[in-house]
Amino acid sequence: MFSPRATRTNKLVSQKSLVRQIGSSVPSRKALPLSPNAKPLHDDHELDSSHFLRMLMFGKPGAGKGTLSARLVEKYDILSLSSGDLLRQHIAERTEVGREAEETVARGGLLPDEVMLKIVTSNLDSLHNKHWILDGFPRTLGQAKLLDQHLGKKNVPLTVVVNIDVPDDIILSRISDRWVHLPSGRVYNMSYNPPKVEGYDDITGEPLIKRPDDNPEVFSRRLAQFYTSTSPLLDYYSQLAKSTTIPDQNLHQHPHQLTFHRPQKLMLKTLSGTTSDENWPVLDRAVRFAFPALKERPSRDRRRSDMEDTICINQVGAGLQT
């Protein structure tokens, strides 16, 4: 028997079914990338190579290299590598290059440039997507060219060279006031950066020591060596900083398939302040401007302040409840 109510019900069911079918066949209206290979810009692992800080820092003995490097590492997510520490690590772990180096060191000889390059790059090669500062290498023009060739092959060229240019007489006048905490490398100066408690490290409370080479005679010899070895290095990197390499583009690619990268340009930054406190703000601004993706480490002071605020709030809340 024909029923109008049943007919209307069947029509509604059919309409709902049709809506579901249409809904399932229409693609989602999400924004599509311009290219199948497009990657999110905020992914640190996919940043262009030139966005990573890979730094060398040069300066005369006592110019403040250790202090400025330590401040960068403390504030930002940067790794600091010392060629001397890496050498000792390879010798201690009895690696192939470590055994080769140990024999030369035991004879009192100088390690060949190629051996030092192996020691340094064995660690650098694992830091492809990291920001780093390399200390103690290169020391000669030959080492610099070997390092650049190696990093170029890996497509991770140097991005920053810092030259701390403090006048000789300024360094000489203050070097006798310098005290250091060897385990951390923290440096104090009784004239302008004294420890909170004389003779003791601010962080650990451990005793400070005086380096045996912090005297005018040794300083003069180290200064002469600096001018002999480091001046050619600065000239070399100054020339590199004047040139810019732009990655080749495939002219046959569709415009949507092109990728755009910042030119691989080396930044050479000279700091001319007489103290690390003067040079630090200049270096900090330059780093933040050139590497905006560089992340800051959580601030101990900020965490301490937040904790104190929390304690204070809890105390006030407890007082209100009583």
Secondary structure, 3 states (H helix, E strand, C coil): CCCHHHHHHHHHHHHHHHHHHHHHHCCCCCCCCCCCCCCCCCCHHHCCHHHCCEEEEEECCCCCHHHHHHHHHHHECEEEEEHHHHHHHHHHHCCHHHHHHHHHHHCCCCCCHHHHHHHHHHHHCCCCCCEEEEECCCCCHHHHHHHHHHHHHCCCCCCEEEEECCCHHHHHHHHHHEEEECCCCEEEECCCECCCECCECCCCCCECECCCCCCHHHHHHHHHHHHHHHHHHHHHHHHHHCCEECCCCCCCCCHHHCCCCCCEECEEEEECCCCHHHHHHHHHHHHHHHCCCCCECCCHHHHHHHHHHHHHHHHHHHHHHC
